[in-house]
Amino acid sequence: MNYAKFDDAKREYVITNPKTPVKWINYVGGLTFGGFVDQTGGSLICKGDPALNRIVKYLPQAPASDFKGETLYLRFKQADGSYKVFSPSFVATLDKYDLYECHVGLGYSTYVSEFYGIRTEVTVFVPFGEHRVIRDIKVTNKTGTPLASDAIPVIEYTHFDALKQFTNADWVPQTMQSRAVRQGDLLALTQYAFMNRDTAVNYFTSNLPVSSFESDRKRFLGDNEYGSWRAPLALEEAELSNFEANRGDNIAALLHHLGELQPGETRRLITQLSQAQTVEADASAIAKFRNPASVDAALAELAKFWDDYLATLQVETPDANFNSMINVHNPRQCNTTKNWSRDLSLYQLGFGGRGIGFRDSSQDSMGMVANDPEGAHGLITKLLHVQNRNGSAMHQFFPSTMVATVGDSHEFPDRPHFYGDDHLWIILAVNAYLKETGNLAFLQEQIPFYDKDEDGKAIETGTVLEHLKRAVEFTWSHRGKHGLPLLGFADWNDTVNLRTGCLLYTSRRG
């Protein structure tokens, strides 16, 4: 079965069937603010550390048909007076679509669908320098007759501490609160854990008048939550409840009456999801992105960034597919892994267990050094900060805090707490950077080693060159009786660390 195709002219990967074998995601924004969106419009958004400041609830282990973090409902009245409710992103209503496309672009995703004679285009991205996710929604009447419709974008929030969301099923909802903030024709539905009320308030708002809202999941789904995301009972009513939750599983649902659209007419709705100390503190930015022209300009700025980024290195060969991979998709992937690595993905869920790998990120810097040498310099510098005085390297670290760990080896007190190759990859990374830039002065930059005193201050600082020398010396001084470098703890060759298991397996087979 075909699920997608490449559109080289637009530098997009176009998913034409949302029922993909696994969840396919695209990243928006960066580590300061952003996350990923999947092929049905679900999202996982955080500000800073995804383990410590998560905004939207995304459950990767849930069935693909389940709502995840964010969706959009449209509805119109039928002849019998009841509402027909559907999701232009397919999930959660799972209606039969006439057209579905998820355009996975460079720093954005655009969802194009046609259901019941209504065409919807939704572009999701994070503007440069902004702490907000924009969803630019365009609804077009293609029925051939006038049609009045409503649009209800919905966010499901999570506790800022990602692990607590999943380990405190009763306590977490007790801490969650929502309040509506009105400023003229603006309504922003805020949400926060009560301990963050004065420091970190999430909010959801739009550029069109909000007729009514809902902040409590139980009320939205209805019937004590035996209503479902596929058929929320609240959407059977003319208006939502305008309930401001003092506790509970918080959502943000905003009901907009789009009015009567003539055949071929389009209505544009722009939503913003962000976090600030207060809505008032973000007033100017909110006002800016309520203006469609500002949204268009921000999306154009994103496109220019990628134009410039990719223009650094372009190849032309007789193989068009090879050209596409080298000129667009590989540098884009290297940029993504440089930004996110294992900090947030569907492989590592961003709960604080892994962070960024030393080996992985050394390789990432090599992959993007031609397109972004300064970005490579910044990443390499961070990596050198988590190298030990003896020349070995910490296995992984969290870029927001620069706290590093030895990885899974800490679970085995009788095994080595170093990895045989981590510290050597940084030599290759620095070498790649020097070849690309010729910046030999980098070798003389002073960077502290990771070892700390009782006050948490670095014990020793050395030049980049000294860091590299110690990496070589560590391998040289850790050799076995045959003169070969010791493996250390094995993470890629995991069975090397399973001595008991290997012996047990051998004895049983023998």
C-alpha positions in Angstrom: 0.0 0.0 0.0 1.2 3.5 -0.9 1.1 6.0 2.0 3.2 9.0 0.7 5.3 10.5 -2.0 8.1 13.1 -2.4 7.4 16.5 -3.8 10.9 17.7 -4.7 9.7 21.0 -6.2 8.2 22.0 -2.8 10.8 20.1 -0.8 8.0 18.2 1.0 7.1 14.6 1.8 3.4 14.3 1.2 1.4 11.7 3.2 -1.7 10.8 1.2 -3.1 8.2 3.6 -3.2 9.1 7.3 -3.4 5.5 8.4 0.3 5.0 8.3 1.9 1.8 9.7 3.5 3.8 12.5 3.2 7.4 13.6 5.1 9.7 11.3 6.2 13.0 12.9 7.7 16.3 11.9 9.5 18.8 14.2 8.5 22.4 14.6 10.5 25.0 16.5 13.5 24.1 18.6 14.7 23.2 22.1 13.6 26.6 23.5 10.1 26.1 22.3 8.6 23.5 20.1 8.2 19.8 19.6 6.6 17.5 17.0 3.4 17.0 15.1 2.2 13.8 13.7 0.5 12.8 10.4 -3.0 13.4 11.8 -2.2 16.8 13.5 -1.5 15.5 17.0 1.2 17.4 18.8 3.7 17.2 21.6 4.8 20.7 22.6 7.2 21.9 25.3 9.1 25.0 26.4 12.7 24.1 27.2 13.2 20.7 28.8 10.5 18.3 27.6 10.7 16.4 30.8 10.3 19.5 33.0 8.1 21.9 31.1 5.7 20.0 28.9 2.6 21.7 27.7 0.5 19.3 25.6 -0.4 15.7 26.4 0.7 13.2 23.8 0.5 9.5 24.6 2.6 7.7 22.0 1.6 4.2 23.3 -2.1 4.9 22.7 -3.8 3.6 19.6 -3.2 5.7 16.5 -6.9 6.4 16.3 -6.9 8.2 19.7 -6.7 11.9 20.0 -3.2 13.1 20.9 -2.6 16.5 22.2 -4.4 18.6 19.6 -7.1 18.4 17.0 -9.7 20.5 15.1 -13.4 19.8 14.9 -15.7 21.3 12.2 -19.4 21.0 12.3 -22.5 22.1 10.4 -26.2 21.6 10.9 -28.0 18.8 9.1 -31.6 18.9 7.8 -32.9 17.4 11.0 -31.3 20.1 13.1 -28.5 17.9 14.5 -24.9 18.7 14.0 -22.5 16.8 11.8 -19.2 16.8 13.5 -15.9 15.8 11.9 -12.1 16.2 12.2 -10.4 17.6 9.1 -7.2 15.9 10.4 -9.1 12.5 10.3 -8.4 11.8 14.0 -10.4 11.7 16.2 -13.7 11.3 14.3 -12.3 8.8 11.7 -14.7 9.9 9.0 -14.4 8.8 5.4 -12.3 11.5 3.6 -12.5 12.5 0.0 -9.0 13.9 0.1 -6.2 13.8 2.7 -2.7 15.1 2.5 -0.2 15.8 5.2 2.6 17.9 3.7 5.7 17.4 5.8 7.7 20.5 5.1 10.9 22.1 6.3 9.9 23.3 9.8 6.2 23.1 9.2 3.4 20.6 8.4 0.4 21.4 6.3 -2.8 19.3 6.4 -5.1 19.4 3.4 -8.4 17.5 3.5 -11.8 17.4 2.1 -14.8 16.0 4.0 -18.5 16.6 3.3 -17.7 19.2 0.6 -15.6 21.3 3.0 -11.9 21.8 2.2 -9.6 22.5 5.1 -5.9 23.6 5.0 -4.0 23.8 8.3 -0.4 24.9 8.5 1.5 24.3 11.8 4.8 26.0 12.6 6.7 28.0 15.2 7.9 31.5 14.0 11.6 32.3 14.5 12.3 33.8 17.9 8.8 33.1 19.2 7.5 30.9 21.9 4.3 30.0 20.2 2.8 27.4 17.9 0.8 28.9 15.1 -2.0 26.9 13.4 -3.2 28.7 10.3 -6.6 27.2 9.4 -8.4 27.9 6.1 -11.9 26.5 5.7 -13.4 26.6 2.2 -17.0 25.8 1.2 -17.0 23.5 -1.9 -20.5 22.1 -1.5 -22.0 24.4 -4.2 -24.5 25.9 -1.8 -24.2 28.4 1.1 -23.1 26.6 4.3 -22.8 27.8 7.9 -20.2 26.0 9.9 -18.4 26.1 13.3 -14.7 25.5 14.0 -13.6 24.1 17.4 -9.8 23.7 17.8 -9.0 21.7 20.9 -5.8 21.3 23.1 -5.4 18.7 25.8 -2.8 19.9 28.4 -0.5 17.9 30.5 1.3 18.5 33.8 4.6 20.4 33.3 6.5 17.5 35.0 6.1 14.9 32.3 6.6 11.9 34.6 4.2 13.1 37.2 1.5 13.1 34.5 1.8 9.4 34.3 2.7 8.5 37.9 0.1 10.6 39.8 -3.2 9.9 38.2 -5.2 11.6 41.0 -2.9 14.3 42.3 -2.0 15.8 39.0 -5.6 16.8 38.0 -6.0 18.4 41.4 -3.2 20.8 40.6 -4.5 21.9 37.2 -6.5 25.1 36.7 -7.9 27.1 33.8 -9.0 30.7 33.6 -10.4 32.8 30.7 -8.8 36.1 30.1 -10.7 38.7 28.0 -9.1 41.8 26.4 -11.5 43.5 24.0 -12.5 41.0 21.4 -9.6 38.7 22.5 -10.3 35.6 24.6 -7.3 33.6 25.8 -8.0 30.4 27.7 -5.2 30.0 30.2 -4.0 26.8 31.9 -1.4 26.1 34.6 -0.5 23.9 37.5 -1.3 26.0 40.6 2.4 26.0 41.7 3.3 27.7 38.4 0.4 30.3 38.4 2.7 33.3 38.8 5.6 32.1 36.5 4.5 29.8 33.7 1.0 30.1 32.3 0.0 28.2 29.1 -2.6 29.9 26.9 -4.6 29.2 23.8 -6.2 31.9 21.7 -7.3 32.8 18.2 -7.8 35.7 15.8 -11.6 35.3 15.5 -14.4 36.0 18.1 -14.8 33.0 20.5 -18.5 32.3 21.1 -17.9 29.9 24.0 -15.2 27.7 25.4 -14.6 24.6 27.5 -11.7 23.9 29.9 -12.6 20.6 31.4 -12.2 17.3 29.6 -15.0 15.6 31.5 -17.5 18.3 30.5 -16.4 18.3 26.9 -16.6 14.5 26.3 -19.7 14.4 28.4 -21.5 11.6 30.4 -18.8 11.5 33.0 -16.2 10.9 30.2 -18.1 8.1 28.6 -18.5 10.3 25.7 -15.5 10.1 23.5 -13.1 12.2 21.5 -14.7 10.6 18.4 -18.1 12.0 19.4 -17.8 14.7 22.1 -21.2 15.2 23.6 -20.5 18.9 24.2 -20.5 19.4 20.4 -24.1 18.3 20.2 -25.1 21.5 22.0 -25.2 25.0 20.4 -22.6 26.4 22.8 -19.9 25.1 25.1 -20.2 25.6 28.9 -17.7 28.5 29.5 -16.5 26.5 32.5 -13.3 27.6 34.2 -11.8 24.5 35.8 -10.5 24.8 39.4 -9.2 21.2 39.0 -9.4 18.3 36.6 -8.0 17.2 33.3 -7.6 20.5 31.5 -8.3 21.2 27.9 -8.8 24.3 25.8 -11.7 24.1 23.3 -12.7 27.3 21.6 -15.9 27.5 19.6 -16.0 29.8 16.6 -19.0 30.5 14.4 -17.5 30.9 11.0 -20.8 32.2 9.6 -22.4 31.3 6.3 -19.8 30.6 3.7 -20.8 31.1 0.1 -19.7 28.5 -2.5 -15.9 28.8 -3.0 -15.6 31.2 0.0 -12.8 30.7 2.5 -12.7 31.7 6.2 -9.3 32.0 7.9 -8.8 31.1 11.6 -5.4 31.5 13.3 -4.7 29.9 16.7 -1.8 30.4 19.1 -0.5 28.1 21.8 2.1 29.6 24.0 3.5 30.0 27.5 4.3 33.2 29.3 4.3 34.6 32.8 1.0 36.2 32.0 -1.2 36.7 29.0 -0.8 40.5 29.5 2.9 40.2 29.3 2.5 38.6 25.8 -0.1 41.0 24.6 2.0 42.5 21.8 3.0 39.2 20.4 -0.5 37.9 20.6 -1.8 40.9 18.7 0.9 40.5 16.1 0.0 37.0 15.2 -3.7 37.6 15.1 -2.9 39.4 11.9 -2.8 37.1 8.9 -0.1 39.2 7.2 2.2 38.6 10.2 1.6 34.9 9.9 2.4 34.9 6.2 5.5 36.9 6.8 6.7 34.5 9.6 6.1 31.5 7.3 8.1 33.2 4.5 10.9 33.9 7.0 11.0 30.2 7.8 11.2 29.3 4.1 14.1 31.8 3.6 16.0 30.3 6.5 15.8 26.9 4.7 16.7 28.4 1.4 19.8 29.9 2.8 20.6 26.7 4.9 20.3 24.4 2.0 22.0 26.7 -0.6 25.4 26.2 1.2 25.8 22.8 -0.4 24.1 21.6 -3.6 25.0 18.7 -5.8 23.8 17.7 -9.2 24.1 14.1 -10.5 22.2 12.1 -13.1 20.2 10.5 -10.3 17.3 12.9 -9.2 16.5 10.8 -6.1 20.1 11.0 -5.0 20.1 14.8 -5.6 16.9 15.1 -3.5 18.4 13.2 -0.6 21.7 15.0 -0.6 20.4 18.5 -1.2 17.2 18.5 1.0 16.4 15.5 3.1 19.7 14.6 4.6 20.8 18.1 5.6 17.3 18.6 7.0 17.5 15.4 9.0 21.0 16.3 10.3 19.6 19.7 11.4 16.7 18.0 13.2 19.0 15.5 15.0 21.3 18.3 16.0 18.4 20.2 17.6 16.6 17.3 19.2 18.7 14.2 19.3 17.3 11.9 22.0 15.8 14.7 24.0 12.4 14.2 22.4 11.3 11.6 19.9 9.1 8.6 19.6 12.2 6.5 20.4 13.0 8.4 23.6 9.9 10.1 24.9 11.5 13.0 26.7 10.8 11.9 30.2 14.3 12.7 31.5 15.8 9.2 31.1 18.3 9.8 28.2 18.9 13.4 27.1 21.4 13.9 24.3 24.0 11.2 23.6 27.7 12.1 23.4 28.4 9.8 20.5 25.2 10.6 18.7 25.6 14.4 18.9 29.3 14.2 17.9 28.1 12.5 14.7 25.2 15.0 14.4 27.7 17.9 14.4 29.6 16.2 11.6 26.5 15.8 9.5 25.5 19.5 9.6 28.9 21.3 9.8 28.9 22.2 6.1 25.4 23.8 6.3 25.8 25.4 9.7 29.4 25.6 11.0 28.5 27.9 13.8 25.8 25.5 15.0 28.3 22.7 14.9 30.7 24.8 16.9 28.1 25.4 19.6 27.2 21.7 19.8 30.8 20.5 19.9 31.5 23.1 22.7 28.7 21.6 24.7 30.0 18.1 24.2 33.5 19.1 25.4 31.9 20.5 28.6 30.8 16.9 29.5 34.2 15.3 28.9 35.9 14.1 32.1 39.4 15.1 33.2 40.7 11.6 32.5 39.7 11.9 28.8 36.6 9.7 28.9 33.2 11.2 28.3 29.9 11.2 30.0 27.5 9.1 27.9 24.6 11.6 27.7 23.5 15.0 29.0 20.5 17.3 29.1 21.2 20.4 27.1 18.9 22.7 29.1 20.7 22.0 32.4 24.1 20.5 31.2 23.7 17.7 33.7 25.3 14.5 32.4 25.1 10.8 33.3 27.0 7.6 32.5 23.9 6.1 30.9 22.7 2.6 31.5 26.1 1.6 33.0 25.0 3.0 36.4 22.6 0.0 36.7 25.6 -2.3 36.8 28.0 -1.4 39.6 30.4 -4.2 38.6 30.8 -3.0 35.0 32.9 -0.2 33.6 31.4 3.3 33.6 32.9 4.4 30.3 32.1 3.6 26.7 35.0 2.7 24.5 34.1 5.1 21.6 32.2 8.1 23.0 35.3 10.2 23.7 36.9 9.3 20.4 34.0 10.6 18.3 34.6 14.2 19.5 38.1 14.0 17.9 36.4 13.3 14.5 33.8 16.0 15.1 36.4 18.7 15.9 38.5 17.5 12.9 35.4 17.9 10.6 34.8 21.4 12.0 38.4 22.5 11.4 38.4 21.1 7.9 35.2 23.0 7.0 36.1 26.3 8.6 39.9 26.5 8.9 39.3 28.0 12.4 42.4 26.6 14.1 42.0 29.1 16.9 39.2 26.9 18.1 41.9 24.5 19.4 43.0 27.1 21.9 39.6 27.9 23.3 39.4 27.1 27.1 36.6 24.7 28.1 36.1 23.2 31.5 36.0 19.5 32.1 32.9 18.0 33.6 34.4 17.0 36.9 33.0 19.2 39.7 34.0 20.1 43.3 31.6 20.1 46.3 30.2 23.5 45.2 29.4 22.2 41.7 32.2 24.2 40.1 34.5 22.7 37.4 37.8 21.4 38.9 39.9 21.9 35.8 39.8 23.8 32.5 41.8 22.9 29.4 42.1 24.0 25.7 40.1 22.1 23.1 43.5 20.6 22.0 44.1 19.3 25.6 40.6 17.8 25.6 41.4 15.9 22.4 44.8 14.7 23.7 43.2 13.3 26.8 40.7 11.5 24.8 43.5 9.7 22.9 45.4 9.1 26.1 42.4 7.5 27.8 42.1 4.9 25.1 45.8 4.3 25.1 45.8 3.8 28.8 42.8 1.5 28.8 44.0 -1.5 26.8 43.7 -5.2 27.5 46.4 -7.8 27.7 46.6 -8.1 23.9 47.1 -4.4 23.5 43.6 -3.7 22.1 41.4 -0.9 23.4 39.0 -2.0 26.1 35.3 -2.0 25.1 34.1 -0.6 28.4 30.4 -0.7 28.9 28.6 -1.9 25.8 25.4 -0.3 24.7 25.3 -1.2 21.0 26.6 -4.7 21.8 24.3 -5.2 24.7 24.9 -8.9 25.1 28.5 -8.3 26.0 27.2 -6.9 29.3 24.9 -9.9 29.9 27.4 -12.4 31.2 24.9 -14.4 33.3 22.4 -14.4 30.5 24.9 -15.6 28.0 26.1 -18.4 30.3 22.6 -19.4 31.0 21.7 -19.5 27.3 24.9 -21.5 26.6 24.2 -24.1 29.3 20.6 -24.6 28.2 21.6 -25.0 24.5 24.6 -27.2 25.4 
